[in-house]
Amino acid sequence: MTCVKAQEFLGRTTVETVEQIDARKKKMPAADALTLAKQVDRIVAAKGSKVVTLDLKKDKPDAETLLAVLLGPTGNLRAPTFRVGRTLVVGFHEETYQAVFGKPS
């Protein structure tokens, strides 16, 4: 359901998706999720109304902390996940999306 909400939100903005991967068809296990995390400076992860922000440059979280926010119960990268510059946005949270992508029109 969060993927649908994310697509609806982005459909109301001018954000262009460069690459879209169906998480049901292409799995991203822990090792790949950690590789992705090494490519960004910040992770903003939402689970319901709770939002966690990790500053990877300043805080240097360990692999266990990263995986706790990146992976879902199946052990794969949580969806939806977006990389915006040096920020990784995981999950759906309307206010977070507005801060990262701008308010929809």
C-alpha positions, 0 to 999 in steps of 0.5 A: 500500500505504501508503494501506491501512496508514494506513486500517487504522491510523485504523480502530483509532482514534477519529479522524474523517476530515472529508474524504477524496479519492481521489488516483487520481481527483483530482490535486494538482500542485506549485502546489496542494501548495505552497498546502496547505503554506502553510496549516500550520506543520509537515510530517511526511513519511515515506518508508519508515523515514525521517521528515523534519519541517519546521518551516515557521515556524522553518526557512522551507524553500524550494519545492524542499525542500517539493516534495521531501517533498510530491510523489511520482514522478508529480509529484502530492501523495503519498498518504496525506496528512492535515492535522491542525490545523496539521500536514501528515502525508505518507506512512505511518509507524506511530510518527509516526501514533501521535504525531499521532493517538494509539495505536490501541485 
